[in-house]
Amino acid sequence: MEESWGLQDYSLDHEPVRTVDPVCGLTIDEDKAAGKIGYAGDMFYFCSKDCEQRFLEDPAEFIGQKK
């Protein structure tokens, strides 16, 4: 579907949206993620509740905010 500002909506194609779990690096489908968390204006998806919990303990470690 063509949007008025020129972006095409691929969600109607039923193609999975792939993303990388920031904790373990596994590529997963967003709609099959074991968990998701909004942080620092972004949404992060996780392959397991363990990865989600590790992220919650120290999000900055996994999104490169620590120096």
N, C-alpha and C positions, 0 to 999 in steps of 0.2 A: 504494500500500500504506500503510495507516494504522499508524504506529508507536505504541507504548504511551504515549509522552509527548506525543502529539498532532501530531507533525510528519508531513507527507505526503512519501513518497519518489517524486519525479517521474522518477527515473532509469530506471525501467522503461517509461516512455512513449516512450523513444528520442528525446526532444527534445534537441537539442544544448545544452550548457551554454556560454553565451557569456560572455566576459570581455574585458577591455581590456588590451592590451600596454602595460605601464607606460612603455616607452621611446618608442614612436612614436604611441601612442593608438589604434591599429587595433583594432577589435572582431573577435575570432576565436573559433572553437569550441575549447574546452579539449582535446577529443580529437584535434584536427587541428593542435595547436600544434607548432611546430618545436622547441621546448624548454620546459622548466619548471624553476624553481628555488624551493626552500623558503628563505625568509629572514625573520627576525624573527617567526616564528610563522605566516607566511602563505605560500601558494603563488602564484607568479607565472608566467604563461604568456607565450610570445613567438611572434611571427609569423615570425621568422627567427633564424638563428644569429647574425647580426650584432647584432640587438637584444639577444639573450641575452648576448653578449659585452660589449656596452656596459653592460648592467646589472651584470655581474660586476665590471667595472672600478670602479664607484662606485654601489652600490645605493642609498645614502642620497639621492643626487641625484634618483632617480626615484620614491622613495616619500615625499618631503617631509620627510626628517629633517634636512636642512641648513637652517641659519638664516642 
